[in-house]
């Protein structure tokens, strides 16, 4: 099976916007982590991730969809890479794996409400 080339790199401005979203997510997840018990406020973390995944995808898709060589087949890779990136933002000793499905749901719901991603 022929592997498609990855999407081109984001322009610097879009990359900065994406990094700002990731910095917000990282700090917000840290803020909802209970350090004494090493537990996470699940509802708050879910809300942060579901909202932020839509915004992170919007930043990327605003750029990629405007390209003359845009390919819709890039979307699954962008989604997977963005989810993987968000999972890496969880505080130490806290796993975010249980939120993967919720981020997929958030992305799907965001696209149903007229947003890209």
Secondary structure, DSSP 8 states (H G I E B T S, - for coil): -----------HHHHHHHHHHHHHHHHHHHHTEETTTTEE-HHHHHHHHHHHHHHHHHHHHHHHTTSTT--TTHHHHHHHHHHHHHHTTS-TT---GGGHHHHHHHHHHHHHTT---
